[in-house]
Amino acid sequence: MVAASIICNAQHTKKAVTAKQPIDYVNPYMGNISHLLVPTYPTVHLPNSFLRVYPERLDFTSVTLGGLPVVVTSHRGNSAFNISPFQGAESEFRPVINYSYDAEKLTPYSYSVNLDQAQIQVDFGLSHQSAQYKFQFEKDLPPNLILNSKKGELQWDGNSVSGFQVIDNNTKVYLYLLPEQLPKSIVNLSHGETKVSATAKGDNACIILKYGQGIKQINVRYGISFIDIEHARKNMEREVLGRSVENLQAEGRSLWNETLGKIKVQGVEDNEKTIFYTSLYRCFERPVCISEQGSYYSAFDGKVHQDKGRPFYTDDWIWDSYRAHHPLRVLIDSKKEEDILNSFVLMSQQMDHLWLPTFPEITGDSRRMNSNHGVASLIDAYRKGLRNFDFAKAYEAAKGAIVEKTLAPWSGKPAGELDLFYKKNGYIPALREGETETIPEVNVFERRQPVAVTLGTAYDQWCLSQMAQELGKTQDAAFFKKASLNYRNIFNPDTGFFHPKDKEGNFIKPFDYVFSGGMGAREYYGENNGWVYRWDVQHNIPDLIQLMGGNDSFVNNLDTMFSTPLAKSKYAFYAQLPDHTGNVGQFSMANEPALHIPYLYNYAGQPWKTQKYIRKLLKEWFRNDLMGVPGDEDGGGMSAFVVFSQLGFYPVTPGLPVYTIGSPVFENATLDLGDGKVFKVIAKNYAPENKYIQSALLNGKKLDRPWFAHSEIQTGGVLELTMGPKANKAWGSESDLYTTYISRFDK
């Protein structure tokens, strides 16, 4: 049987250490203090591997650690299991010890911390599905290790500790832990009582390994599994048995260098490289490969499956990741992207309904957010030449999710009355103020989000039409192409905004595009207000321009968004719109629906403004400091925007094999596309202040348009941009060239 670590990550050759390698620029602490909602977490893991840990604390400013982590089972989720090293009286034993700590050092592949009051030094290294702790005790007292399953069972067999913890949806994570030094005795701490026993069960089930006087160091190696204890044992034996913490750290460093080295950048101060490589590191946190020794446990049907030599991936918030995270992987890790999309298809087949997942996690599909944007990742990959997944089955699953499942946000229920209305009228109806909700599928907090759902579904239906077109399903293609224009049904020509309508077809009035909609604007939009959703027609930007009255009006509306103030105090604004941080006027850099907006000037003949705003937003909102991320990073969703934007281009419309050009931060960037193919972005006349494109060459030929096709670089290529400190407003201003090009796809 092929080992999962080999399946998920090919054997990597160690490279000679240089003065500074890509991994040396990564700062996992960047963004660890949030502006308002969720911070980034300094996560230790190997690329796309399911053993992930981060320090057990409430947030970065916490002065104590709640024990030591064993495994985090979902992005920014809680840790399963816990280890607390301890020296002292038995009367002080408790399930989790809160430690004062200092001298913490964390990299993507290592962790060390001094538990200063306890006088214990901790060092940690990991592999894909297993890890090792080294504890060094300074006090002249017998040491102990407290092992905790927060909801499950642990037992000692005379040689090792094994057991499980129940996480969501009856999914279990299994542990096999082997101490290098055998304890003198075992204690079971359950329900507040200390007993001499080999088994502990229930909430905070604890096994305590008690050591004798004179023991100054304890090493423990452990494996994790989602299948059973035996797989956890074999994972440990395969990956970490016989290796030291230092061995694991060196191997992890080598793997991270090779992974981050898929993109090499030159020509700017280290600070910008830190932002870049930290963002790239976060793009490899997930999805995670959960194949183990040729098998995997799927929470989508509660069964163990053979992976047939192909890794199975999960933990992907597609509402966030379809925009830039998946397209980035198409470029630099295409084989892995094919495996991830293949996993989506398998999940769809394993669930009760043949519906594409929306938020696939270790515990199944949590069906969060709105719309069904996995369809965009499918057509985007296919259009860019990825073929190693069943595109026809993927289409049926995507169609089922959009047609048979309810469109109500945060719901996995079948289609109902709200969906029948959408199919008949082409929009989701909004409730008027004080009107009672009668649709059972609607989440009481998340509400209908009628504008967000109408716009998102129109895009999804466009993606379906493109898939149907590729498959020769002409009737479906025509049907969904027509439905993809449903955004027109809620466009208010008097205001130029997408505006909620009631079930009679009347616009809701009076209306405020900043504040109407209650908490997070969810009664009408979703997390962001009407100013952000004004631009949420990724699949038909030329038509959106025409709806707004042409290029000049479109550009003026963009300008106005960036200059319109909050209209209330920050306290009042963010109390209602906590996801709408990272503001420049009404624009929000902190949430994914806004990521493509700065690039829209390219479509209306003023690409110099895209260059201006991209540089401004990167400089102001993505920084190498503790508050250097403006909002929820979402496990690669936000970071992939930074990676693309610093390179100088961005995929505004997943599903169209086109990239729109911004302003490169680096003098030279080299992307390894695989199979010996390389794409370079070169900034001539480079200087950090030279953010405006004066002229361009693509593969040696003059380029007068602010975009290029994937086909122009997929076998390798060079984009040369001559830069300057002042805008060349003529370059790339012929916007109709884009409309002509995309018509070849969108028939």
C-alpha positions in Angstrom: 0.0 0.0 0.0 1.4 3.4 -0.9 2.0 5.6 2.1 -0.4 8.6 2.4 2.5 10.9 3.0 4.0 9.8 -0.4 0.6 10.0 -2.1 -0.1 13.5 -0.8 3.4 14.9 -1.1 6.0 13.4 -3.4 9.4 12.6 -2.0 11.4 15.8 -1.7 15.1 16.1 -2.3 17.0 18.1 0.3 18.6 21.3 -1.1 21.7 23.1 0.0 21.0 25.8 2.6 21.4 29.3 1.2 21.7 32.6 3.1 18.0 33.2 3.0 15.4 30.8 1.6 11.7 31.3 0.9 10.7 29.7 4.3 12.9 32.3 6.1 10.6 35.1 5.0 7.4 33.5 6.4 6.0 35.2 9.5 3.1 33.1 10.9 2.4 35.9 13.4 1.3 38.3 10.7 -2.3 39.3 11.3 -2.5 37.4 14.7 -4.3 40.4 16.2 -7.6 41.0 14.4 -9.0 44.4 13.4 -12.4 43.2 14.6 -13.4 39.6 14.0 -11.1 36.5 13.6 -7.3 36.8 13.5 -4.9 34.6 11.6 -3.5 31.7 13.5 0.2 30.9 13.6 -0.2 27.3 12.2 2.5 24.7 12.2 1.8 22.1 9.5 3.3 20.7 6.3 1.7 21.7 3.0 -1.9 20.5 2.7 -1.5 18.0 5.5 -4.1 17.2 8.1 -1.9 17.4 11.2 -2.0 21.1 12.1 -1.4 22.8 15.4 -1.2 26.3 16.8 -0.7 27.5 20.4 -3.6 26.9 22.8 -4.6 30.4 23.6 -7.6 32.7 23.1 -5.7 35.1 21.0 -2.2 36.4 20.4 -2.3 38.8 23.4 -3.2 36.0 25.9 -0.5 35.6 28.6 -1.2 31.9 29.2 -1.3 28.7 27.2 -4.0 26.2 27.9 -1.8 23.1 27.6 -0.2 22.1 24.4 -2.0 21.2 21.1 -2.1 17.7 19.5 -4.2 18.4 16.3 -6.5 21.0 14.9 -9.2 19.3 12.9 -10.4 22.3 10.9 -9.2 25.7 9.8 -9.2 28.1 12.8 -11.0 25.3 14.8 -10.4 24.0 18.3 -7.7 21.5 19.1 -8.5 17.9 19.7 -6.7 16.3 22.6 -4.3 18.2 24.8 -0.9 17.6 26.6 0.1 19.2 29.8 3.6 18.5 31.2 3.8 19.1 34.9 6.0 18.8 38.0 4.4 19.0 41.3 2.0 17.4 43.8 -0.7 15.0 42.6 -3.4 17.2 44.3 -2.7 19.9 41.6 -3.6 17.6 38.7 -6.3 19.0 36.4 -7.4 18.2 32.8 -5.7 21.2 31.3 -3.0 23.4 32.9 -2.7 27.1 32.1 0.9 28.0 31.6 2.8 31.3 31.8 5.1 31.2 28.8 7.9 33.1 27.1 10.5 32.8 24.3 8.0 31.3 21.9 9.3 30.6 18.5 7.1 29.3 15.7 7.7 28.5 12.1 5.6 26.5 9.6 7.5 23.4 10.5 8.5 23.9 14.2 7.4 25.2 17.6 9.3 25.9 20.8 8.3 27.6 23.9 9.5 28.0 27.5 6.9 27.5 30.1 8.7 29.9 32.4 6.9 29.5 35.8 6.7 25.7 35.3 10.3 25.7 34.2 9.7 23.4 31.3 11.2 23.7 27.8 9.0 22.4 24.9 10.2 21.6 21.4 8.0 20.2 18.6 8.4 18.9 15.1 5.8 17.2 12.8 5.2 15.3 9.7 2.0 14.9 7.7 0.0 12.7 10.1 2.2 12.4 13.1 4.4 14.5 15.3 6.8 14.6 18.3 7.2 16.6 21.5 10.4 16.9 23.5 9.9 18.1 27.1 12.9 19.2 29.2 12.2 19.7 32.9 14.3 22.0 35.0 12.9 21.5 38.5 14.2 18.8 40.8 10.8 17.1 41.0 9.3 14.0 39.3 7.7 15.0 36.0 4.2 14.0 34.7 2.3 14.2 31.4 -1.4 14.8 31.5 -3.1 13.6 28.3 -6.7 14.8 27.7 -9.5 13.8 25.3 -12.0 16.5 25.7 -14.9 14.2 24.7 -13.9 10.6 24.2 -11.7 7.9 25.6 -8.0 7.3 26.4 -6.3 4.1 27.7 -2.8 2.9 28.6 -1.8 -0.6 27.4 1.6 -0.7 29.3 3.5 0.8 26.4 1.4 3.5 24.8 -1.7 5.8 25.1 -4.5 5.4 22.6 -8.0 6.6 22.2 -10.3 9.0 20.4 -12.1 12.3 20.6 -15.5 12.9 19.1 -15.7 16.1 17.1 -18.8 17.3 15.1 -21.2 15.1 13.1 -20.1 11.9 15.1 -16.7 12.1 13.4 -13.8 10.8 15.6 -10.2 11.6 15.6 -7.9 8.9 16.9 -4.6 9.1 18.8 -1.8 6.7 19.3 1.0 8.2 21.5 4.2 6.4 22.3 6.4 7.8 25.1 10.1 7.2 24.6 10.5 6.9 28.4 8.1 4.6 30.1 6.2 6.1 33.1 6.5 4.7 36.7 2.7 4.6 37.1 -0.6 5.6 35.5 -3.4 7.7 37.0 -6.9 8.3 35.5 -8.4 11.7 36.2 -12.1 11.6 35.4 -14.9 13.7 36.7 -12.7 15.5 39.2 -11.5 12.3 40.9 -8.0 10.7 40.7 -8.0 7.0 40.3 -5.4 4.4 39.5 -6.8 3.1 36.2 -5.7 2.4 32.7 -8.8 3.8 31.0 -10.5 7.2 31.1 -13.8 8.0 29.4 -16.2 10.9 28.9 -15.7 14.7 28.9 -12.1 15.7 29.8 -11.0 12.1 30.0 -7.4 12.2 31.2 -4.6 9.7 31.5 -1.6 10.9 33.6 1.8 9.4 33.0 3.8 9.7 36.3 7.6 9.5 36.1 10.1 9.0 38.8 12.7 11.3 40.4 15.6 12.2 38.2 13.9 12.2 34.8 14.8 15.4 33.1 13.6 14.8 29.5 10.6 13.0 28.0 10.0 12.5 24.3 6.6 11.5 23.0 5.8 10.5 19.4 2.2 10.3 18.3 0.1 9.6 15.2 -3.4 10.9 14.3 -6.0 9.2 12.2 -9.6 9.7 11.2 -10.0 5.9 10.6 -9.0 4.1 13.8 -6.2 3.7 16.4 -4.4 1.1 14.2 -4.0 3.7 11.4 -2.8 6.3 13.9 -0.2 3.8 15.1 1.0 3.1 11.6 1.1 6.8 10.7 3.3 7.4 13.7 5.6 4.4 12.9 5.9 5.4 9.3 6.6 9.1 9.7 8.3 9.8 13.1 9.5 6.6 14.8 13.3 6.7 14.9 13.4 10.4 14.1 14.2 13.2 16.5 12.4 16.5 16.8 15.4 18.1 15.0 15.1 15.5 12.2 11.4 16.4 11.7 12.1 20.1 11.7 14.9 19.8 9.1 12.7 17.6 6.8 9.8 20.0 7.3 12.0 23.0 6.4 13.2 21.3 3.2 9.6 20.5 2.1 8.4 24.0 2.8 11.3 25.5 0.8 10.5 23.3 -2.1 6.8 24.2 -1.9 7.2 28.0 -1.5 10.0 27.9 -4.2 7.3 27.2 -6.8 7.3 31.0 -7.0 10.6 32.9 -6.7 10.6 36.7 -6.4 13.4 39.3 -6.5 14.0 42.9 -6.3 12.4 44.5 -3.3 13.1 44.9 0.4 12.7 41.8 2.7 9.4 43.2 4.1 7.5 42.7 0.9 9.0 39.2 0.5 7.8 38.4 4.0 4.2 39.5 3.1 4.4 37.5 -0.1 5.8 34.3 1.3 3.6 34.4 4.4 0.6 34.8 2.1 1.8 31.9 0.0 2.3 29.7 3.1 -1.3 30.3 4.1 -2.4 29.1 0.7 -1.1 25.7 1.6 -2.9 25.3 4.9 -5.8 23.6 3.2 -7.5 21.7 1.7 -5.9 18.9 3.6 -5.2 15.4 2.4 -6.8 12.8 4.7 -5.7 9.7 2.8 -4.0 7.3 5.2 -2.1 4.2 3.9 -4.5 4.0 0.9 -7.7 4.7 2.7 -9.7 7.6 4.1 -12.6 8.2 6.3 -15.4 10.3 4.7 -17.8 12.1 7.0 -19.9 12.7 3.8 -21.3 9.2 4.2 -19.6 8.0 7.5 -17.6 5.3 5.7 -14.0 4.3 5.1 -13.1 4.3 1.4 -10.1 3.0 -0.5 -8.5 6.0 -2.3 -7.3 3.8 -5.2 -3.9 5.5 -5.2 -5.3 9.0 -5.4 -5.4 11.4 -2.4 -8.7 12.6 -0.9 -8.9 16.3 0.2 -11.3 18.2 2.3 -11.5 21.4 4.5 -12.2 24.0 1.9 -14.5 27.1 2.3 -15.4 27.4 -1.4 -17.3 30.7 -1.1 -13.9 32.2 -0.2 -11.5 30.0 -2.1 -13.0 29.9 -5.6 -12.0 33.5 -6.3 -8.2 33.2 -6.2 -7.1 30.2 -4.1 -8.2 27.6 -6.6 -7.0 29.6 -9.6 -3.6 30.0 -7.9 -3.3 26.2 -7.5 -4.3 25.7 -11.2 -1.1 27.6 -12.0 1.5 26.3 -9.6 0.1 22.9 -8.4 -2.3 21.7 -11.1 -2.1 18.0 -10.3 -3.1 18.7 -6.7 -5.9 20.9 -7.9 -7.2 18.0 -10.1 -7.1 15.7 -7.0 -9.1 18.3 -5.0 -11.7 18.6 -7.7 -11.9 14.9 -8.0 -12.5 14.8 -4.2 -15.4 17.3 -4.7 -17.0 14.8 -7.1 -16.5 11.9 -4.7 -18.1 13.9 -1.9 -21.1 14.6 -4.0 -21.5 10.9 -4.8 -21.1 10.0 -1.1 -23.8 12.4 0.3 -27.5 11.7 0.4 -28.0 13.9 -2.7 -25.8 14.4 -5.7 -25.0 18.0 -4.7 -21.6 19.6 -5.0 -20.3 20.7 -1.6 -20.1 24.3 -0.5 -18.0 24.1 2.7 -16.5 20.6 2.8 -14.8 19.9 6.1 -13.4 16.9 8.0 -16.8 16.5 9.5 -18.7 16.8 6.3 -20.3 19.7 4.3 -21.4 22.4 6.7 -23.3 24.3 3.9 -22.3 27.7 5.0 -22.5 31.1 3.3 -24.6 31.7 0.1 -24.5 30.4 -3.4 -22.8 27.2 -4.8 -19.5 28.5 -6.2 -17.7 25.2 -6.4 -19.0 25.2 -10.0 -16.7 28.1 -10.8 -13.6 26.1 -9.7 -14.7 23.2 -11.9 -15.2 25.2 -15.1 -12.1 27.4 -14.4 -9.8 24.4 -14.1 -11.3 22.7 -17.2 -11.0 25.8 -19.3 -7.3 26.0 -18.2 -6.6 22.5 -19.4 -7.0 20.4 -16.3 -8.7 17.1 -17.2 -7.9 14.5 -14.5 -11.4 14.6 -12.9 -14.8 13.5 -14.1 -16.1 16.7 -15.7 -19.5 15.2 -16.7 -20.2 13.9 -13.1 -19.0 17.2 -11.8 -21.5 18.9 -13.9 -24.4 16.8 -12.6 -23.3 17.4 -9.0 -23.1 21.2 -9.6 -26.4 21.3 -11.4 -28.0 19.4 -8.5 -26.6 21.8 -5.9 -28.0 24.8 -7.8 -31.3 23.3 -9.0 -32.3 20.8 -6.4 -30.9 22.2 -3.1 -32.4 25.4 -1.6 -30.7 28.7 -2.5 -31.4 29.9 1.1 -28.0 30.7 2.7 -26.5 28.4 5.3 -28.9 25.6 4.4 -28.5 22.1 3.0 -32.3 21.5 2.7 -34.0 20.6 -0.6 -35.4 23.4 -2.8 -38.7 24.9 -1.5 -41.0 27.9 -2.0 -38.2 30.4 -2.2 -36.5 28.5 -5.0 -39.7 28.1 -6.9 -40.1 31.9 -6.8 -36.6 32.3 -8.1 -37.1 29.9 -11.0 -40.3 31.7 -12.0 -39.3 35.3 -11.4 -35.5 35.4 -11.7 -34.7 36.9 -8.3 -35.0 36.1 -4.6 -37.7 38.2 -3.0 -36.9 40.4 0.0 -39.1 40.9 3.1 -40.2 44.4 4.0 -39.4 45.8 7.4 -41.5 44.0 10.0 -42.7 41.3 7.6 -42.6 37.8 9.2 -40.4 35.1 7.7 -42.4 32.1 6.6 -39.8 30.0 4.6 -38.6 27.1 6.8 -35.2 26.9 4.9 -34.2 30.4 5.9 -31.7 30.6 8.8 -33.0 32.9 11.5 -29.7 34.8 11.8 -28.4 34.6 8.2 -31.8 35.6 6.7 -32.5 35.5 3.0 -29.7 37.7 1.7 -31.8 38.2 -1.5 -29.5 40.4 -3.5 -26.4 38.4 -2.6 -28.1 35.1 -3.5 -29.6 36.4 -6.7 -26.2 37.8 -7.9 -24.3 34.7 -6.7 -26.7 32.3 -8.3 -26.6 34.2 -11.6 -22.9 33.7 -11.7 -23.2 30.0 -10.7 -25.8 29.6 -13.5 -23.4 31.2 -16.0 -20.7 28.7 -14.8 -23.2 25.9 -15.4 -24.0 27.2 -18.8 -20.3 27.1 -19.7 -19.9 23.5 -18.4 -23.0 22.5 -20.4 -21.5 24.1 -23.4 -18.2 22.2 -23.0 -20.2 19.0 -22.7 -22.3 19.6 -25.7 -25.5 20.0 -23.7 -26.9 22.8 -25.8 -30.3 22.9 -24.2 -28.9 23.2 -20.7 -26.3 25.7 -21.9 -29.0 28.0 -23.4 -31.3 27.7 -20.3 -28.6 28.6 -17.8 -27.1 31.3 -20.0 -30.4 33.0 -20.0 -30.7 32.6 -16.2 -27.2 34.1 -15.8 -28.7 37.5 -16.7 -31.0 37.4 -13.6 -28.9 40.1 -12.0 -30.7 42.5 -14.3 -33.9 41.8 -12.5 -32.8 43.6 -9.4 -30.7 46.4 -10.9 -32.2 49.8 -10.1 -31.6 52.1 -13.1 -32.4 55.2 -11.0 -29.6 54.6 -8.5 -27.2 52.3 -10.4 -27.3 49.8 -7.5 -28.5 46.2 -7.1 -31.6 46.8 -5.0 -33.9 44.3 -3.2 -37.4 43.7 -4.5 -40.4 42.4 -2.7 -42.5 39.5 -4.0 -44.7 41.8 -6.0 -41.6 43.1 -7.9 -41.4 46.5 -6.2 -38.1 47.9 -4.9 -37.9 48.1 -1.1 -38.1 51.8 -0.2 -36.9 53.9 1.6 -33.5 52.4 1.3 -29.9 53.1 2.4 -27.2 51.2 0.4 -24.8 51.6 3.4 -27.0 50.5 6.4 -30.2 48.9 5.2 -30.4 45.2 6.0 -29.8 44.9 9.7 -26.8 43.0 11.1 -24.3 42.4 8.4 -26.9 43.7 5.9 -28.2 40.1 5.8 -31.8 41.0 5.2 -30.7 42.2 1.8 -27.0 41.5 1.1 -24.5 39.4 3.0 -21.8 40.6 5.4 -21.1 43.6 3.2 -23.4 46.4 2.1 -24.9 47.5 -1.2 -21.7 49.3 -2.2 -19.7 46.1 -2.4 -22.4 44.0 -4.0 -22.8 46.7 -6.6 -20.0 45.0 -8.5 -20.9 41.4 -8.0 -21.4 40.4 -11.6 -18.0 38.8 -12.3 -19.2 36.8 -15.3 -20.6 39.8 -17.3 -18.7 42.9 -16.5 -19.2 44.5 -20.0 -23.0 44.2 -19.4 -22.7 45.7 -15.9 -20.8 48.6 -17.5 -23.7 49.2 -19.9 -26.3 48.9 -17.2 -24.5 51.8 -15.4 -24.4 53.9 -18.5 -21.1 53.2 -20.1 -17.4 53.5 -19.2 -17.4 57.0 -17.8 -20.4 56.4 -15.5 -18.9 53.0 -14.4 -15.5 54.6 -13.5 -17.3 57.4 -11.7 -19.2 54.9 -9.6 -16.0 53.1 -8.7 -14.4 56.4 -7.8 -17.4 57.4 -5.7 -17.2 54.1 -3.8 -13.6 54.7 -2.8 -14.4 58.3 -1.6 -17.8 57.9 0.1 -17.3 58.1 3.9 -18.7 55.6 6.4 -21.6 58.0 7.2 -21.5 57.1 10.9 -18.9 56.7 13.6 -16.6 53.7 13.3 -18.2 52.3 16.4 -21.7 52.5 14.8 -20.6 51.3 11.4 -18.7 48.3 12.6 -21.3 47.4 15.2 -23.6 46.7 12.2 -21.1 45.7 9.6 -18.3 43.9 11.4 -17.1 42.0 8.3 -16.8 45.3 6.3 -13.4 46.4 7.7 -10.3 47.4 5.7 -12.2 50.4 4.4 -11.2 52.9 1.7 -14.5 54.8 1.6 -17.2 52.2 1.2 -14.8 49.7 -0.3 -13.9 46.8 2.1 -10.6 45.1 1.7 -11.5 42.7 4.5 -14.0 40.4 2.7 -13.8 38.2 -0.4 -16.7 39.7 -2.4 -14.6 42.9 -2.8 -11.4 41.3 -4.0 -12.0 41.7 -7.7 -13.3 45.3 -7.5 -10.0 47.3 -7.8 -9.4 45.4 -11.1 -12.6 46.6 -12.7 -11.1 49.9 -14.0 -9.3 47.7 -16.5 -12.6 46.8 -18.1 -13.7 50.5 -18.6 -10.6 51.9 -20.2 -8.7 53.3 -17.2 -6.3 50.5 -16.1 -4.0 53.1 -14.5 -6.5 53.4 -11.7 -6.3 49.6 -11.1 -2.6 50.0 -10.8 -3.0 52.9 -8.4 -5.5 51.3 -6.1 -3.9 47.8 -6.0 -0.7 49.3 -4.8 -2.5 51.5 -2.3 -4.5 48.6 -0.9 -1.6 46.2 -0.7 0.5 48.8 1.1 -2.1 50.0 3.6 -3.9 46.7 4.5 -1.3 43.9 4.1 1.7 44.5 6.3 4.3 42.5 8.1 2.9 43.1 11.6 0.5 41.7 14.1 -2.4 43.5 12.5 -1.2 43.1 9.0 -4.4 41.4 7.6 -7.5 43.6 7.4 -10.2 40.9 8.0 -10.8 37.2 8.1 -8.0 35.5 6.1 -10.1 32.3 5.6 -7.3 29.8 5.1 -6.0 31.1 1.7 -9.1 32.9 0.5 -7.7 36.3 1.3 -4.0 35.4 1.0 -4.3 34.2 -2.6 -5.5 37.7 -3.5 -2.2 39.1 -2.1 -0.1 36.5 -3.9 -1.7 37.3 -7.3 -1.7 41.0 -6.7 1.9 41.3 -5.7 2.8 39.2 -8.8 0.9 41.8 -10.9 -2.2 39.9 -12.3 -5.5 38.5 -11.0 -8.3 36.1 -12.1 -11.3 38.4 -11.9 -13.7 35.8 -13.5 -13.0 32.2 -12.6 -14.5 30.3 -15.5 -12.9 32.5 -18.1 -9.3 31.6 -18.8 -8.2 35.2 -18.5 -6.0 37.2 -16.1 -6.3 41.0 -15.7 -3.1 43.0 -15.1 -2.4 45.1 -12.0 0.9 46.4 -10.8 3.8 44.0 -9.9 5.5 44.6 -6.6 8.6 42.7 -7.5 11.3 43.3 -10.1 11.2 39.7 -11.2 8.9 36.8 -10.4 9.2 33.3 -11.7 6.3 30.8 -11.5 7.0 27.1 -11.8 4.0 25.8 -13.8 5.2 22.2 -13.6 6.7 19.9 -16.2 9.5 22.3 -16.9 7.2 25.2 -17.8 8.0 28.6 -16.4 6.1 31.9 -16.5 8.0 35.1 -15.6 6.8 38.6 -14.8 9.5 41.2 -15.2 9.2 44.8 -14.1 11.6 46.9 -16.2 12.7 50.3 -14.8 11.9 48.8 -11.4 11.6 50.9 -8.3 9.1 50.5 -5.5 7.5 53.9 -6.4 7.2 53.0 -10.1 3.7 51.5 -9.9 2.4 52.6 -13.3 2.7 50.6 -16.5 4.2 52.5 -19.4 4.3 49.7 -22.0 4.2 45.9 -22.1 5.4 42.9 -23.9 4.0 39.4 -23.7 6.2 36.6 -25.0 8.3 39.2 -26.9 5.3 40.9 -28.6 3.8 44.3 -27.9 0.8 44.1 -25.5 -1.7 47.0 -25.5 -4.4 45.4 -23.4 -4.5 45.0 -19.6 -5.2 41.3 -19.6 -3.8 38.1 -21.1 -5.2 34.7 -21.8 -4.2 31.5 -19.9 -3.4 29.9 -23.2 -0.7 32.6 -23.8 1.3 31.4 -20.8 0.2 27.8 -20.1 3.3 26.4 -21.8 5.5 29.1 -20.3 6.0 32.7 -21.2 7.3 36.1 -20.2 5.3 39.2 -19.3 7.5 42.3 -19.4 6.1 45.5 -18.0 8.0 48.8 -18.3 7.1 50.8 -15.2 7.2 54.5 -14.3 6.2 56.8 -11.4 3.4 58.5 -13.3 0.4 57.0 -15.1 0.4 56.3 -18.8 -3.3 56.8 -19.2 -3.3 55.6 -22.8 -1.9 52.2 -22.2 -4.5 49.5 -22.2 -7.4 51.9 -22.6 -9.1 50.0 -25.5 -11.5 48.1 -23.3 -13.6 46.6 -26.2 -10.8 44.2 -27.0 -11.8 42.2 -23.9 -15.4 41.9 -24.9 -14.3 40.7 -28.3 -12.0 38.0 -26.8 -14.4 36.6 -24.2 -17.2 36.2 -26.8 -15.3 33.1 -28.1 -16.1 31.3 -24.8 -19.4 32.8 -23.8 -21.6 31.9 -26.8 
